[in-house]
Amino acid sequence: MNRTTSLGKPGNLLLVLAAILAMSSFTGDAYASGDAINGKKLFDKSQCQKCHGTEVFTREERKVDNVEALEKQVRLCDSQLSVNWFDDEISDVVAYLNETYYKFPKDSDNKPEE
Ligand code: HEC
């Protein structure tokens, strides 16, 4: 009955550390962290629609059929222009195009679309 209870404390510290780790790994995920609202801004002010409109994203025979392929294509098309988006800008645009047109399930939540 005389035992000290102070040994319970280090557990709390571990919880805090785990929480910090969880938050920092969240920002490391390209697709989960893509900001679709910023992606829309970037897309709208870019010259992405110089060669094609948004119809290529929804046409029946579209080439892109998963998030990785979408990112690859955005990088490829980006390199046709002189915008040279940074990696986080690429993932913002990927998030925007995915949320608006492609609707692939994200890495983090694999819930079926529609
Ligand atoms: C120099 C011309 C050009 C520019 C500029 C351009 N694209 Fe493309 N894009 C293409 C061509 C060509 C295709 C392939 C069309 C095809 O295969 O029929 C394509 C296809 C795509 C696709 C795949 C469509 C599919 O079939 O699913 C995406 C996504 C895309 N572009 C995004 C972008 C984005 C984002 C930008 C702005 C950074 C951009 N494009 C700018 C030429 C361009």
Boltz pocket constraint, residues with backbone or C-beta under 6 A from the ligand:
constraints:
  - pocket:
      binder: B
      contacts: [[A, 46], [A, 47], [A, 48], [A, 49], [A, 50], [A, 51], [A, 52], [A, 56], [A, 57], [A, 61], [A, 62], [A, 63], [A, 64], [A, 70], [A, 73], [A, 74], [A, 77], [A, 78], [A, 80], [A, 81], [A, 93], [A, 97]]
      max_distance: 6.0
